[in-house]
Amino acid sequence: MTLHAADRRSLVDTVVDQLREQLAAGTWQVGMRIPTEHELADLLGVGRNTVREAVRVLAHAGQLESRQGQGTYVISRADPAAVLRGMRRAGTRDVLELRVALEAEGARLAAVRRTPEDLERMRSALGSVHEHGAELTGGAQADDDVRFHQFVVEAAHNTALTEVYRYFSSSVRETLLAAVGDSDMPPIDLAAHTALLDAIEAGDPQAADSAARALLGEPLRAVEALLAVEPDGPPAR
């Protein structure tokens, strides 16, 4: 293992970066205990308080876990910040294709597991889209739509799926913002949203899956058509 002494630009940030590098490189595998604060401080040439704060940052990010009286253990080598940066580099087609995967499964499970409270939240969100969709522009319109789809996924009552979608929702919103007012992209399809809610309310998982795919199919086809016109251009944003 090679750790180089931290400079003074921002000691905590520097230590966080170097620890993340070691995690990504597999120096410490999931389940392993990392060196003690004292050992890391000596390796990095910084104070123990700096190491302690860096470990807190990585614990908050879900990569490390401090256990009372036992030390600090690796619980994930994946860097959430790197995942988010990758999401932000994704093109519109990439985002839509991932939405199909997440939202179709979310809708299918929601049709089986939704509660009366879930249905009420979805109805309320869709009512906002119906009532104000034609009048709102930009961020407000995107927020209405994202809220509805977030509630659909949450109605699946799958914690992992909900958290992944919540993490991904910023990319969904950015894609919607780019589409709002773009004459090459179809407007929000209110009928398709209503069909999705109807299928979930009816408790029909197959119909809910199909409705989610149909809802996203039109914008995905529009993006494919744009990419076909300029095949050598950058990914659609």
PyMOL commands that set and color helices and strands:
alter all, ss='L'
color gray80, all
select helices_A, chain A and resi 11-25+37-44+48-60+80-89+92-113+116-132+139-154+159-179+190-201+205-229
alter helices_A, ss='H'
color red, helices_A
select strands_A, chain A and resi 64-67+71-74
alter strands_A, ss='S'
color yellow, strands_A
deselect
rebuild
show_as cartoon
